[in-house]
Amino acid sequence: MYAVSKEIAKTLNRRFTGLKELGVDLTVDRNGKIWIFEVNTSPVIKLFKSLKDKTAYQQINQIRYQMFAKR
């Protein structure tokens, strides 16, 4: 999934320069095939914040912080 997401980002960045963040909605079917539902240029993470287990929300925020700290 990471490789697919990275390739999506590279492809879109070649076509649309200046993208800062993408939300990639993926799933894996029973046969192990990866399917892309959609790609968002303004991902919303509110859903993760509302979960009882805040692990995913904290990981997303950590990645966001690291990305923007590099700029």
PyMOL commands that set and color helices and strands:
alter all, ss='L'
color gray80, all
select helices_A, chain A and resi 2-15+46-49+55-69
alter helices_A, ss='H'
color red, helices_A
select strands_A, chain A and resi 23-28+34-40
alter strands_A, ss='S'
color yellow, strands_A
deselect
rebuild
show_as cartoon
